[in-house]
Amino acid sequence: MTEPQIRFDDGAAYERMMGGWSRLAGAVFLEWLAPGQGLRWIDVGCGNGAFTELIVERSAPAQVQGIDPSEAQLAFARGRHRAGVAEFRQGDAMALPFSPGSFDAAVMALVIFFIPDPARGVAEMARVASPGGTVAAYAWDLFGGGFPLEPIQAELRALGVAPLMPPSPGASRTEALRQLWTDAGLEAIETREIAVERTFADFEDFWTVSLLGSSIRQTLAAMTSGDMALLKERVRKRLPPDSAGRVTAGARANAIKGRVRR
């Protein structure tokens, strides 16, 4: 039997669910990278362009190439982009369609655990980055409780339901990231943790937005209505509201950056 896979085929749904989280963590990530202006960027696994637009808004790039396997996500990215410096094309993170040294900065935002062979993905970023260029990524700490939907996943596990995971969840750990960057021959490697919080109007807002996530949607599809109701109440208890009824959820990512040898 074929194992179920996490697929992203709805750019608007992804924007409501993960886009907000991505921008929160991405803003911290870009500040940490402290890139210069006028650089050539590649955003590997750009999805619906949420992080690509952060690069455009905050880093004044000369150009950005966004690569992703999902044409539906790319269509959303093209529709949201207005500045004219970003181009989006379908492609594989393990076989980037660019010559060596084409970019000053190669980045992955919330992507590395989706790559079947993360080492090949990092090697490809290092290949297309110029000497002295930056190779960097951030990823939700899936095994450390850092995923934005951890309140739901924790209760699923408590109920004996295994949440759907990406192909390479271990690549999200700091130790694994450091080894990947070292094996790719990168230097000046640094890591950091990025912690963010997102506030929702109320629990129903959190629940509705969270269920737009591909992995959760597929996991819950096999549950009975009774089990779903039980799960929802258990998650509700994890997220007590403030005096205005709002609930705040947290997430945590591991980030890494390194430099291509000159």
N, C-alpha and C positions, 0 to 999 in steps of 0.2 A: 504493500500500500504506500502511495506517495505521501510523504509528510507534508502537512499544511505549511504554507509559506506566508510570511507577512508581505502584503502587496500594498502599494500606494497608487491608487488610480483615481483619486478625487482630490484635486488641488485645493478646492474650496473647503472641503471637510478637514483636510490636513492643516489648512491655515487656521481654522477655528480651534482645532485641538492642539497641534504641535507647534504651529507657527508662532503663537504667543510665547510659549516656553522657549522656543529657539531664539527669538529676539532677545529675551531677557538674558539668557546665558551667552548669546553671541556678542552682546554689547560689552560684557565683562571680558570676554575672550579677545575681542579686538583692542580694547584698551590695554590689555596685557601684552599683546603683540607689538603695540606702538609702532605700526608701520609708517613709512614715509608716504608722501603723496606721489601721484603719477606712476605708480607701479603697475606691472602686468600681473594679473591674478588668474588662477584657475580654482574654481569652486567645485570640488569633486563630490558627486552625489548632491547636487544643488537642490533636488526636489522641486518644490513650487517656487523657489527663488527667495524665500524668507531671509536667509543669511546673505545671499547675493546682494539683496537690496541694502542690507546693513553695510556691506563693503562699499557700495556706491555712495551711500549717504554720509558715511563717516570717514572714509579713507581717500576720497577723490582719486580713484584709480584711472590709469590711462585706458585700461581695458579689463574686462572680466569675461572669462569663458566658463560657462556653467555646463557641467556634464552630468547626465542622469539617465538611467535605463528606462524610465517611465515617460512615455510621450504625453500622457495626460497631465502629469506634473509639469512637464516642460511647457505645455500649452498655457497653463496658469501662470508660470514664470514669465513667459513672453508677454502675456496680457497685462501684468502688473508693472512691467519695466517701461519707464518713459525716458530715462536719461540718455539712452542710446549708446552707452559704453559697454553694455553686457550683451553677449550672445549666448544662446542656449542650444545645445545639440545632444542628441541621444548618443550614449557611449557607455563603455565598461570601465569601471575604476581600475581593473586589473590589466587594461590594454588601452591607455589613453591615446587618442588620435593626434598627438602632437610630437614635434621634434624635440630632441634634448635641448635643455636650456631655454625653453620658450617663455618661461615665466619667472618673475621675481618672487612670487609667493604662491605656494600650493597649499590649499587648506581643505580639510574635511570637517563638516559640521554635523555631528550626530549621525555619522555614517559608518565608521570603521567596523562596528560589530555586525553590519549587514554584508560585509565583504566575505565571501567564502574563504579566500586566502588573504588575510590582512597583510601579510608580509609582502605579497606581490603588489598590493595597493600602495603601501608605503614606498616600495621600491620605484613604482611608477611615478609617484609624486616627486621623489628625489631625482628621477631621470629627467622630468620635464622642467624642473626648477634650475635656474642658472647658478653658476658658482657663486657662493655667498648668499644665495637666495634662501628664503624661509620655507620650511615644511612644518605644518602645524595642524592640530586636530583637537576637538573636544568631543567627549562621548559621555552619555549618562552612565553612571556607575551602576550597572545592572545587578551585579552581585553584592553591591554594598548598600542597596536600598535607595539608590539615587534616582530611579526612573520616576517621572512625574505621576505615573499611574500606580505607584507603589501602594497607596492605600487600598486600591482595588486588588492588586496582585497579591498582597499579603493576606487578604481575606479569602481570595481564591485558594491560595495554598492551604490555609487553615481548614477549608472545606474539602480538601483533597483534590482540588482541580489544578492541574499544572498550567500556568499561563504560557501562551505561545511565545517562544523566544527567537531572536534572530540567529543566523548561522554561527556567528562567532562572538557570543556574549562575553567570553573571557578577555577579549581584546579591549574591553572598557576599563580594566583595572590599570592603575598607574604603573605597576611593575611590568605588566605585559606591554604597555605602550612604550615604556623606556627601552625594553628589549627590542621591540620592533624598530624603533628609531636608531638604536645602536647598530643593529644588524644591517640597516640600510646605509651605514657609513656616515651618518649625520653627526655633526659636532655641535658643541655649545648647547647641549640638550638641557631643557628646563621643564619642570612640571608644576602644576598647581591644581588646587581644587576650586571649583566654581559652584557656589551655593546661591540659589535664587528662590524667590517666593512669588506666588501668583494668587491674587485675591479674586474670588468669584462672588457674584451678587448674592448667592445663597447655595445651599447644598444641591438643589435641583439644577442650578446652572453648572456646577462642577460635574455632576453626574451626566448631564446631557452632553456637555462638551467632551468629557472623557470617553463616552461611548462612541464618539466619532473616530477614535483611534483604531487602526486596522487590526492590531494584535488583540485588543480587548473585544472588539466586535466579533472576531472569529471565534474567540474562546467562549464568549457568552452565547453564541448561536446554538450550541449544543445543550444549554441548560434549560430546565423546565421553568415555567413561570414562577412556581413556588420557590425554587432555588434562587432565582433571580431576585425575588422580593427579599429573601433572607440575606443574600449577599449585600443588597442595597442598604438594608438596615444596619448590618455590621459595619459597612464602610461609613455610614452616616455617623456612627459613634466615634469613629476615628477623627472626624473633622467637626469639632464643636464650633458653633457659630459665635461671632462676636455680638455685641449689644445691638448692632444694626442688622443681624441675620447673615452677615457675610461669612464665608469660610475661606481660609487661607491654606494653601497646600505648598509644600516645598519640594525642591528637586536639587540634585547634586551631580555635577559632571566632573570628570577628570580631563585636564587639558595638558597638552604637550607641545613644545616647539623645539626645532633644531635648525641647523644651518648646513647647507651643502658646502662641502670643502672647496676651497678656491684652487 
